[in-house]
Amino acid sequence: MNHSSIPEYWTLLLGGENLIISFCYLIVGAGIAYGIWRNRKTGIDPMIIAISAIFFSCSTGHFFHSFGMLAQTDILGWQVAADMVTVIVAIRFLSFYKSIDLLTRFSQVAASQAELQIKNEKLEQAMKDLKNTQIQLVKNEKMSSLGQLVAGVAHEINNPVNFIHGNITYIEEYTQKFLEAIQAYQVHYPSPPETLQATLDEMEIAFISEDLIKILTSINIGTQRIRQIVLSLRNFSRLDEAEFKQVDIHEGIDNTLLILQHRLKEKPEFRGIQVVKNYGQLPHIECYAGQLNQVFMNLLVNAIDSLEEAAEKQTCACLQENPCTVSISTQMINSDLVQIAISDNGLGISEEVRSHIFDPFFTTKPAGKGTGLGLSISYQIVVDKHNGKISCDSTLGQGTKFVIELPAYHPELRDKPAILN
């Protein structure tokens, strides 16, 4: 095209105009193409592709027109080629006229498919949430039933134990009087008849007098021990303290340790587990006591399981040098944050396992020995119910450490129920 007869400023103006138009067509075409790419999984509408191609070809044609005007270069062949591409695409677009109804339906099907996919995703999420809720409800029901059972058994045991313990004092007093009476008789009648002396020698009065006091002392200690265990069971279940209230964290940990004492003490095949407590000065914190006791139970049971497994794989010499130990420490991080750390020197866990440690149903224990819900429930209790944090730090072959951080006060949770969601 010859632009020699057109004033130069008109040539620049027309060239700039074509360049701007080319840029606008390019943006529109690119936007349509991007939309096609984003929705590629739901189907591609050929009519939309044709529209995008028209915009791209128009952009190319205007660009060549602009380039020819501004550069004063004769590129008529390129301009014609670009225009021909636009014509071909336009003809192709018009060919869709005969099947416009089919294309419309295709677009509707594509839109319906996209909507269906979104609904399926929402349904899958709803099913997942429902499953998790069902798990929590079953777990809560089990814990509630267990708490009621524990409280009931503790009550039934507590009554006869209190009866025995209350009468031990009188038995000791009466026994002491009988022994004093026997001693007085021996002083006043040092030489009883031979038949009576033979009977006394056979009965070993001296040994009985000494051993009877020891037996009564042992019974007294035993009943006190039973009363402590019963009290720990009642405190652990906390059925009478289900509401949000201030409690002593150390008392909850100690009660849990007392309940687990049978797994901590030495056995013929196991040297036992040392418990090292480093308690800081903590205020009574606001919490759901029963739920936190459940967290302590889960963490301590996991630590004991790990130590027992480690003990099976170590020699006696290794256990003497590095005895099985559970360490529990508490401290105030600041004026409103309590930290509880429970660690062991067991087998530890790998990074891969640690990344899934709080997932529901995830467990490394053999089938039948673990549900995979303990740490998941613990996470929900600490994070969701108490607005706290729980983390796991472990080195394979060296041990594992769980750290819990809890706000000491929860004004926003005081009126909420203790039921897990």
JOWOVEN-V316877 format. One record per pair of residues at least 6 apart in sequence whose C-alpha atoms are under 6 Angstrom apart, sorted by sequence separation. I is the first residue (numbers start at 1). GAP is how many residues later the second one is. D is the distance in whole Angstrom. If there is no record, write none. Layout:
BEGIN
i: {I;I}
gap: {GAP;GAP}
d: {D;D}
END
This chain:
BEGIN
i: {266;332;382;383;394;265;393;264;331;393;264;330;363;392;330;361;362;392;329;361;391;329;361;391;328;360;390;328;390;64;327;389;327;360;389;326;358;359;388;61;326;358;388;325;32;61;61;29;232;29;29;57;25;26;54;26;25;54;248;310;22;247;310;246;247;246;307;22;246;306;22;245;252;303;245;50;244;18;19;244;349;348;350;19;348;349;18;348;348;275;277;279;280;347;348;15;273;274;275;276;277;278;279;280;347;348;238;273;275;277;347;348;237;345;346;15;345;15;344;344;343;11;165;343;342;342;341;341;340;340;339;339;43;338;42;338;337;337;336;337;42;336;154;298;151;295;147;286;285;286;244}
gap: {6;6;6;6;6;7;7;8;8;8;9;9;9;9;10;10;10;10;11;11;11;12;12;12;13;13;13;14;14;15;15;15;16;16;16;17;17;17;17;18;18;18;18;19;20;21;22;23;23;26;27;29;30;30;32;33;34;35;36;36;37;37;37;38;38;39;39;40;40;40;41;41;41;41;42;43;43;44;44;44;45;46;46;47;47;47;48;48;49;50;50;50;50;50;50;51;51;51;51;51;51;51;51;51;51;51;52;52;52;52;52;52;53;53;53;54;54;55;55;56;57;58;58;58;59;60;61;62;63;64;65;66;67;67;68;68;69;70;71;71;72;72;76;76;83;83;90;122;123;123;170}
d: {4;5;5;5;4;5;6;5;5;5;5;6;5;6;5;6;5;5;6;4;6;5;5;5;6;5;6;5;4;6;6;6;5;5;5;6;5;6;5;6;5;5;5;6;6;5;6;5;5;5;6;5;5;6;6;5;5;6;5;6;4;5;6;5;6;5;5;5;4;5;5;5;6;6;6;6;5;5;6;5;6;6;6;5;5;5;5;4;5;6;6;5;5;5;6;4;5;5;5;5;5;5;5;5;6;4;5;5;6;6;5;5;6;6;5;5;4;6;5;6;6;6;6;4;6;5;6;4;6;5;6;5;6;6;6;5;6;5;6;6;6;5;5;6;6;5;5;6;5;5;6}
END
